[in-house]
Amino acid sequence: MARCRDVGSGLLLIAALGNLLLGALARPVPQLATPDYTLYHTKEGVFQAVRDIVAGCPATMRMDEETLGDGNYSSTLTVVTVEHAGLSENHARKARLLLNFGEHGRELVSSEIALHLLRLLCDEPARRPLLAKFGISEAAVSQLLPQTVFKIVPMENVRGRERVEGGELCERKNGRGVDPNRNWKVHWGFKEKDYDPREEDPGTAPFSEPEAALVLRTATALRPHVWASVHSGMEALFMPYDHVASIPEGEGPAATLAILQQLNERTCKGRCAVGSGGKSVGYLAHGTATDYMFDELKVPLPMTWEVYGDQRAAWEDCFRMFNPLTREAYNATVESWTAAVFALLTLLPQHPQVQAELHLPGGPGDVAAAAAAAGGGAAVDRAVAGGAETGAGEGVGASQQLLRAAGQQEAEEEEQRSQQEEQEQRLREQQGQQQGQQQQQQQQQQQQQQQEQQGQQSGTSDAVQGSTGHDGGGGGAGGAGEAADGGSDSSASADKAREIASALQDIQHQQGKLPADGGLQQTLQLGGVDKHPDTGSPRVMRSLTARPAQQRRFASMLSGLAVLGAGFAIGSFLWSKPLVRYRLSKWLGGSKRRTRSVIPL
C-alpha cells in the first residue's frame, strides 16, 4: 500500500511538471517587430538627409556617387568626404578614416549612426553636448579634425536595403543573394561545417559583387589608417582576424587591441566583447572586408563595430534583434556610437604606426615631430609620404618609448593579477581545510550516534531475549509445582518487554528513524516477542529500518524529478538565447546550425 502511494505521488508530480511544460510551449508567439519610419529613415530618406547635410557644409563636405554593374545587376555607392581644413585631393599628410555603414540590409540602425555623425561633423555647436556627455576632450577633437579626412559610406548595401523595406526583414545579403561581407579576397570561399548559403553566400569569385568592388576602389584610393565597418546584432568591438580565432602578432595589433579596450570603457560602458571577431562572435567568417583591409591593404587600425543586439528576440524577429525599437534605446545607441568615432579620433596618436607617420598632436610623437621640423621640413615630408626612414626615426623612437611604458604597465598589471590569484588560492585552501574539518567532525558525530544507537538496540534485544528465554526455560525444566511461578514470570516478562519496546520506540522517534504509527508494535505481541523462525533472533531492527529505506527511495525519486524539472527550465531559458542556440548547435555538429537572426558579422 505504501509503495502504491509513493508511485502515485511520483506520477502526480510528473503530471504537474508536464502541464507546466505544455503551458510554456503553448504560449503565443510575440508579434514580430517592424520598422517605425517615424523613428528610422527609409532608404530614400537616408540619402535625402545626406544631401541636405552636405549642402549645409559645402566647404568641408562633398558627396560622390559611383555605379557599377555586372550583367543585369548593378549597385550605386555613395561616399561623403569630410575635411575640416577644406576639401582637397591630397590626403597624404592627414589621418585617413574610412567608415562603412549599412553593409547588411536588415541593420537599419547602422545608417542612422552615419547620419548623426555627419550632422555633428557639420555642426560644431551641436557636437559639444555629446562630447561633454561622454567625457571627450573638445580641445583635442578641435585640434585633430583639421588634420583628418573622413570617407563615410552611409549605406553600402542599397539593393539589400530595398528588399528589407519590401518586407524581407531578415535579409542581410545584397539584391541577388550574396553577402557583401563574404565577397572579399582573404580566405574567400572557405565554407565551415555550419555554412549556410541563405546567410553567407560568398558569390562566384572575390569582388564579384558591385558593392564589395566599389568599397575596394574607395579604400585603394584612400589608403586609410582606420577602417571601421559598423554592424548590429550584438555589442562588440572586433579586430582581425575573422577567419581564425586569434589576433595577429606585433605592436600594431597590440596597440589596436588597447584602443578598442579603451573605447569599450568610454562609450560601451564595458559591455562590449573585445578582440578577434573569429574568437569572440562564436563562429568563423571567411572573405570579410576587415581581414582584407589588414592583410592586403595593411590598414593599421581595421575594426568591426557591433552596435546593438537584442538576444531575447525570437529567431524570426529580426528587426527586433538588430535594431532598437523605442526612441530611448534608439537615441542611446546612435549617440554612444557616434561618440565612439570622436573618442577614436583622440586615441589615434596612441597607435605607433599612425603616430610614426603623422606625428599627430596629443601623442608621444609631438617632441619627435618638433625635432624633425627643426632639422628640416623635407625629412617630415618624406616621412609622411612613407618614403624615407630618417625623418620618422625619432617618431619611431618615441613610439618605442610608449610601447616600453605600456609593457611596463602590463607587467605591473600581470604582477597584480598574480598576487590576486595567489591570495585567492590561499583563500580556497583555507576554505578547503575548514570544509574538511567540518566534514570530519560530522562523520565523528554520526559514528558516535550510530554506536550509541547500536548499544541501545543491542541492550534492548538482549533484555528481551534474556527475559523470554529464562522464563521459558524455567517453565520447561521445573515440575508441576513450578509451573504456576513460570507462568507468572512469563506474564511479568511480557510486561517488561512492552516497556522496553515502548522506550526503544521513543528513542527511534527522537532520532527520526521510525514513523509515529508505532510500526514496532507490529512485531511485538501481547504474549512476547516475534522471533525469526530459524535463528530465534528478534525482528526489531528489521522492522525499524524497513520503512525509512522506503522513505529514502521516495525522497531520492522526488529529488531526481526536481532536478530534471529545474534542468529543463534552465535549458529552455538558455535555448531562448539565439547565440546560445547557435553555439550549442555548432558543438553538436548538426547540419542546420544557424539561423539568419544569429549572424551579426
Buried (B, 14 or more C-beta within 10 A) or exposed (E): EEEEEBEEEBEEBEEEBEEEBEEEEEEEEEEBBEBEEEBBBBBEEBBEBBEEBBEEBEEBBBBEEEEBEBEEBEBBBBBBBBBBEEBEEEBEBBBBBBBBBBBBBBBBBBBBBBBBBBBBBBEEEEBEEBBEEBEBBBEBBEBBBEBBBBBBBBBBBBBBBBBBBEEBBBBBBBBBEBBBBBBBBBBBBBEBEBBBEBBBBBBEEBBBBBBBBBBBBBBEEBBBBBBBBBBBBBBBBBBBBBBBBEBBEEBBBBBBBBBBBBBBEBBBEEEBBBBBBBBBBBBBBBBBBBBBBBBBBEBBBBBBBBBBBBBEBBBBBBBBBBBBBEEEBBEEBBBBBBBBBBBBBBBBBBBBBBBBBBBBBBBBBBBBBEEBEEEEEEBBBBBBEEEBEEBBBBBBBBBBBBBEEBEEEEEEEEEEEEEEEEEEEEEEEEEEEEEEEEEEEEEEEEEEEEEEBEEBBEEBBEBBBEBBEBBBEBBEEEEEEEEEEBEEBBEEBBEBBBEBBBEBBEBBEEEEBBEEEEBBEEBBEEEBBEBEEEEEEBBBBEBBEEBBEEEEEBEEBBEEBEEEBEEBBEEEEEEBBBBBBBBBBBEEEEEEBBBBBBBBB
